[in-house]
Amino acid sequence: MHTWGKGRGKKHSVFTGQTSAAITAAAVFPSGNRKIKSKIEKKHRRVRSGLRGKKKMRWTSAAVFLCAVAVCHGGNILNTIDVTSGIITTAGTASTCSGDQDMFPDKVVVNGPKFSITYNTTFKVLTNLRANEKYVLVQRGCPTPTLPDGFVAKAVVQVPVARVSITSVTDSKWIELIGERNSLIGMPGIYTTSPCVNKRYDLGFTVDMSKVSYNSTLSQYQMSSNPKMLTGTYASVLSTPLDVVFAGSRSATAGLPLVITSSTYEQSYKLVPEWGKFIAAFYNKEATINAFISDFKTRWDCASQRAAMAVAAAVAAGSTKPKGLAISYLSATTITPFDCSYNATSGLWANKICEVLDAAGLQVVDAVHSYTGSYSNYQQFGDWAADVDVIIVADCTCTYKGAMTVAACDDLWKNKFLSSLSATKAFKNQKIYDVGRTLDPSGGTDYFVSLPVEPDAFLADVIAVTWPSAAAGHNMVYLRNMFTEGVGNLRSCAAYNLTYGCVPSANSLSAQCTSLGAPADSIAKTAGIVLCPATSAATALAPSQ
């Protein structure tokens, strides 16, 4: 089984070999009261104009204060944020820079993922090992270093950044958790369940970048449809250059400076959250992300320990370890089990979802059956999976399967899909779940957006449906019982008077935002966690029947 990785590239600077300082505790953020839209917009215009022409910005007095605070508290220099309005009032700028003054006393230690980071006194070097790209992050107010011969930087970025765009909504989750939602200028559409990001859309602080493209010849954004000229909110928001564009791949139309994030290529959910450190380095929020990742690891370990205790108690009582299976149903004609083959040498599963099933105390089906690919013959699949106790369907959508109405969607999932599994133990015990519990205004599931950031919430869900007493206090986040809690992704929350498994309106989410600049709460805080087991002998925890 995969264990937490060892640090990579954590001790020496890429240029000078400087030793990194110790990691400090996470910052504590204040909360504030809501202001009316006109005041927010007025303040936003002032700050927006102050961010134009970076070479002419005058932040000397504020920078002295920030630097003094950083030195006093032993932390990195951060942006100053109006918590209520969500506006960056001052970008985190050093008042003085000297070769022997460490601008980054807070550092991250990278534990195994496909990137590395090294620190110098006034700059950091991030390396995306999969993309084979290097990025130089220079403390604002400090001179750009002279790069050694042969050193190629894909981007040189002043940090902390204050204006960013993203092509993956998952990155917005990291940005919100570390308290930097205020920097979020562009996103690829309203595919988010975040109340305050939806509020930023309403106020025109964040724009839909799927409607624009970057013209590299003119070095500016333009509308994707005719006329090409930016107008209205787009002209206002995108007239000031972005500090960085986070993207999953290098694209000429995404904008500059472009930085590639590659969390989707990690083979373990224990490693995916490490990419939060990659994002946080651009904000000097190393202390904040260190605390979050440490808590994540504890939550994962506690949850998996509770599941292991449940398994041991069940086996001791004469039961067998329940079997779990993850499948997809993307084409509406074929059921495809996830390849859950396990590599004992690397300690990795062929698919990350199998790692979760294993950690939740399920006997992963692929270790019992031979993997046979897809099934268009549903009866054949039902026979193959007859002894499976829990089935997770990593899907919930309807329209691209041809079901355009609620009635058609229900018929697809209930009469065609579920009925085809009637021979399975999971069907007989009503233990088949999809991932449609939390939907965004587009009807998309938050499972694909938030899972990479807090995979322990998904682990807690799977434990809750397998060993309910082991997950007492955890409220379900992603999984929805397809027999008792609905199917599909076409029911609106308002029309059907539902609180989950339904499509919320962007306005209803926006109305829930009370403080634009406050960090987002973690799922662990809002949904509850699987508690660490007591040191005493475990109480018998039998699987649900």
N, C-alpha and C positions, 0 to 999 in steps of 0.2 A: 504494500500500500504506500502511496506517495506520502512523504513527510514534509514538514515545513523546510524550505530550502535554506542553504547557507548564503551568507552575504556575498554579493559580487561587486567588484569595483568600488569598494566602500572606504578605503583607507588613504589612497594617494591621489593627488591631483594629476591630471593628465599632462600638465606642463611642469609643475614644480615639485611634485611628490609631497605636498603638504599633508600632514596628518589631520584627519577630520576631528572636530570637536564632538563632545558627547551630545546626545539627543536630549532636548528638554521637553517639558510637559506641554500639553495642548493649551492653546489660547482659550480664554473664556469670552464668549460674546454676549453683549448686552441685548436687551429687547427694547422695543419702542412702540409708540402709538402711531396709528394710521393718520395720514394727512390727506386733504382733499386733492383731487387730480390737478387742479390749476396750480397749486403750490408746488407739487411734484414736478410738473412740466416746466414751470418757471425755473426751478433749481436745476433741472436737467439741462435746459438750454444754456445756463451759465457755465456749468461744468463742461458740457459738450464743446462750447467755444474755447474753454480753457485748455482742452486737450488737443486743439489744432496747432500745428506748427511746433512739433516737439522740441526743436532746437531753441525756440523762443520762450518756452514755458518758464515761469518764475515761481518756483516752489521753495525758495530758500528758507523762509522763516518756518514754514510747515515742515520742511525736511529736517531742519535742525531739531524741531520738537520730536519728530518721528525717530530720528537717529538717537536722540537722548533717551527716548522711551525704550528703543531696542537695546541700547547699552545697559540701561537700568535693569531691564527684565531679562537680559541675556538672550534675546530673541532676534529673529530676522526682521528687517524693515518691511512693513506691510502697507497696503493701501488704507487710507482713512475713509470710512464708509458711514453715511447717514443711514442708520438702520431702518428708520421708518420709511424714508423715500426710496431706499435702495440705490442711492447715487454715490459714486466715488467722488468725494469732495477733494481729495488730494491723492495723487499717485505716490506710492512709497519710494521716496528719493533720498539718497544719502547726501548729507551736507558736506562731507569730506570723504576722500578716498586716499588711503595710503597703502603701500605695498604690504605692510605688516599688520593691517587691521582686518580681521576676519569679518566680512559682511554677512556670513552665513553660519552663525553659531549653531543654529538648528539645522540638522542634516537628516537625510534618510539613509537607511541601510537597505539595499535591494536584496530581497531573498528569493532568488531563483528565476524570475521571469525573463522574457526576451528583451530586456533593456538594462543599461547600466548607467551610473552617474558618478562623476568625480567632481571634486570641489577645489577651487583655488580661492584666494582671498576675496576677489571681487567678481568672479564669474564661476559658472558651473558648466560642465559639458555632459549633455545627455546623449546617449547612443542607443538608437533603436537597432538592436542586433538583428532582428529579422529583416528590416528594410535596409540595413547597412547604411544608415544615415546618422550624422552627428549634428547636434544643435548646440550653439554656445549661448548661454543665458547670462547676461551681464547685468549687474546691479545698476538700477537707474541712478544717475548722477556720477557714475564711474566711467572712465574711458574704455572704449572697446579694445580688448587686448590684440596685440599683433600675433597672428596665428603662425605656428612653425611651418616651415617649408613642407609641402606635401599634405598638410592638414586641410581637409575640405569640410567646411561647415555648410549644410544645406540652408541653415537660417541662423542669423545672429539676432537675438531678441532681448530687449530691455525688460528686466523684471523688477518688481512684480508687474504683470500685464494688467491692463485696465479695459481693453476692448478686444473681445475674441468672437470668433464664429466657429461653429462645429458642423460636421456632416453626420455625426452619429449622436442620437439623443442620449445615449448612455453616458457620454462625456458630460452632459449637462447635470447628471445626477452627482458626479464627483464635484463639479463646480459649485453646486448648491450646498452639498454637505460640508465643504470647507469654508462656506460663508462668502462666496464670490459670485453669487447670482447676478449681482450688479454689473458684472463685466460682460454678460452674455448679450451680444449685439445681434447675432444671427444664428438661426437654427433651421434644420431642413423640414419645416412644416410643424403643425401643432400636434405632434405625436407624443404628448406628455401628459401625465396625470398630475403634474405639479401645479398647485393653485397659483403660486406666485409667478411662475413662468407664464402661465396663461394671463395673469394680470399684466405682466410686462408687454405681452402682445396687445392687450386692450389699450394700454397707454401709449403704444408706439415706441417703446424703448427697445424691444426686440422685434426683428422682422423675419419673415419667411424667406430664407435664402433659396428655396426651390424655385422662386420666381425670378431670380437674377442669376447672372453668370459673370465671371471675371474676364474682362478683355485685357489680355496680357500686352497687346500692342499699345493700347491707350493707358495701361496701368490703372484701370478703374472698373468699377462694377457697372453693369447695365441691365436693363430688364431683358428677360428671356424672350418676351413677346414684343411685337411692334406696338407703339414706337419704342425704340431702345432706350431713350433718355429716362433717367431716374426722375421721378416726380414725387411730390408729397412726402410721406413719412420715409420712403426709401431714400429720397434725395437728402433729407435731413440726417438720417441715421448713418448712411454710408458715405457721407461727404468727408468724414474724418477717417484716415487710414486705420485699419485694424492692426492690433499688435501681433496677433497670431491667428492662424486658421488651423484647427485640429481636424484631421481627416483620416479616414481609414486607408487611403491610398493616394498616390500622387496624381493630382488632376489639375490640368491647366486652367480649368474654369472655376475652381474652388476659391481661388484668391491667394494672396501672398501676405506675409511669409507663411508657408505651409509646413506643418509638422505632422508626421504620420504617427498615429497610435495603433498598436497591433494587439490589443488585449484579446481579440477574438481567436487568435492563433495559439493561445495558451491551451495546454491539454489537461489542466487541472483547475477546478474551481478554487483551490487553495492559492493558486498563483494569479488568477485574473484580478482580484482586488488590489494586488500590488501595483497595477497600473494607475491607481489613484495617486501613488507617489510621483509618477511621471507627470500627471496633470498638476499636482500641487506644487511641484518644483517651479513652475512658471509663475506662481503667486507668492513664493517664499513661505508657503504654508506647510513646511515640513513637520513642524511640531504638531499641528492639528491632524495631519494625515497619519502620523506615527501613532497617535493615540487611538484613532479610529481603527487602523489595521490591527493593532494589538488587541482591541476589544473584539474585532471580528474573529480573530484566531481563537480567542478564549470561548466565544459563543459557539464556534464550529466544534471545538474539542469537547465542550460540555455536552452539546447536543449528541454527538456521536458516542460519547461515553454513556449517556443515558440510554441510547438505543442498544448499545452492547449489553448493558445490564438487563434490559428488557428481554433480549434474546436469550441470555444466560438463564434468566428466571423461567422463561417459557420452556426451554429445553430441559431444565431440571424438573419441571412439572410434567414432562412427558410429551410436550408438543414439539412440532418441527418448526424450523425457521421458515417464515412465510416467503413466498416467491414474488418478485417484483419484475415488471416489464415496462419499458418505455417504447412508445410507438409514435409514428406520424401518419397523418391521413390527408396529405396535402392535395392530392389529385382528385379526391372523392371517388376514385375507382380502385385505389390500391392502398393496402395497409402495409406499412413498412416498419418492422421492428428496428430499433436502434442497435447498431453493432456494439455489443458490450463485451467484446473480447478483452482480456486483461493481459498485460505484459508484466510478468513477474520480475523481470530484470529492471525495468524502469519504474515499476510501481504505478503505471498509468493505465487508464482504461481507454478504449478506442473512442469513446464519447464521454464527455464530462457528466452528462446526466446519469450515467451508470455509476459514477463515483458517488453521486448523491444517494442513489438507491442502496448502495453498499453501506455507506456511512449511516443510513437510516435503519440498518438492521434487517434489510431484505436480502434474500438469496437471489442474486442477479440472474435472471433467467438464461442469459446467454452462456453462463457457466454451467447450466444444466442441459440446455438444448444446444444443438449445433445451429449456428446462424445460417439461415436459409434465404435471406434477402426479402424481397417484396412479395405480397400475396394479392393477386387480383381475384383469386378464388377464396371468398370469405369463409366458406366451410372448411377449407384446408387450414386457414389461419386459426379458426376456432378449435380445430382438433389439435393443432400444434401448441396452442396456449391454454389447453383445457385445465391444467393444474395450477395456473397462475392466480395468486391471491389478490394482487394489487396491480392495476394497469394505469399508467400515466399517459395521457394523450397530449403531446406537445403541440397543440393546435386548438382552435375554437372558432375559426372563421367560416364564413358562408359564401359571400358574394363571388369570390373568384372560383368557387366550386360550382357556380351556376344557380345557387339558391339566393334569390334577390329579395324575398319577403320573409317575415318572421315565420309564417306558416310553412313555407318551403324549407326554411332553415331547420325548423323543428323536425320536419319530415326527414330531412337528410341525416340528422344526427340520431334521432330516436328510432325511426323505422328502418333506415338503411344501415347505419353504422352500428348502433348498440345491439339491434336485434341479431346482427351477424355474429355477435360474441356470446350468444345465449348459451353456448356449450361450455363456457369458461367458468371457473370457480369465482372469478372476480365479478362476473355478471350476476351469478346466483346470489352473491353476498352484497351486491350493489357497491362494489369497490372499484369503480372506474371513474377516473377524474380527468378533466381537461384543465387548461391553464387560463381560463377565461374569467377568473374571479374579479380581476381589476382591469378595466378597459379605459382607454383614453377617448377624447372627443371624436377621433376618426374611426373608432371601433376596433383599433388595434389593442393587443394585450400588453400590459406593462411587464409581463413575464420576460419578454425579450429585451426590455430596456433596463429594468432594475436588477434582474438576476445577476448580471456580471458584477454589480457593485456590492450587493449583499446576498451572496448565494446561501448563506446560513439561514436566511428566511425561507428559502425553498426547502432546505434540509429539514427545518422545523415543521414545514407543512407535511412533508412525506412521513416524518415521525408521527405527527398528529393523526394521520389517517391509518397508520399501521399499529402504533402503540399509544392510544389516546391519553392514557394516564401519565405517560412519560412526558407529554407536551402540555400539561395543564398550565393555563395562563397564556398560552400562545394563541393568537387569533389568526385564522387562515389569511394568507396574502395572495397566493397564486392559484392554488388548486380549488376546483369546484366539482362537487359530486354531480355527475351527469344524470343521475336518477332523481335526485331530490332538490337540486339547486339550479336547474336550468341548463340550457345549451345555447351555442351560437353566440353571435356578437352583433345582433341587430336590434335588440330591445333597448329603447331609450329609458333612462332612469325615471324621467318625468312622466312619460306616458304610461309606464307600467308600475309606477310607484315602488321601485326597487332600490335597494341600497348597495347591492353588489351584483356582479355579473351582467351589468347593463352599461349603456353608453351615456356618459355624462355630457352635458353641454359645456362648452368652453366658458360660458358666462357663469355657470353654477360653480365651476372650479375656481374661477377668478374671484368670485365673491367670498371664497373661503380664505383668501390671503389677507392677513392682518398686518404683516410687516415685511415689506418688499426686500429689505436689506438683511434680515435675520437669516442665519443658516437654516437649511432644511433639517427637520428631524429625521433621524435614521428610521428605517423600517423596524429595527429592533426596539426602538423606543415607542413607536406607535402601535405595533402589533404584539409586543411581548416576545419573550425568548423562552427557549428550553433551558430550564435552570440546571446548574451544575449538580451532579449527584452528590448526596451526602457522603461523608467518609465512612459512615456505618454501613452495615449490610443492606443491600437493596431490597425493597419491597417487591414482591412478585408482580410483574407487569405483563399480563397476558395480551396477545394481539387481539384486536377486535374481530368479531366473527360476522 
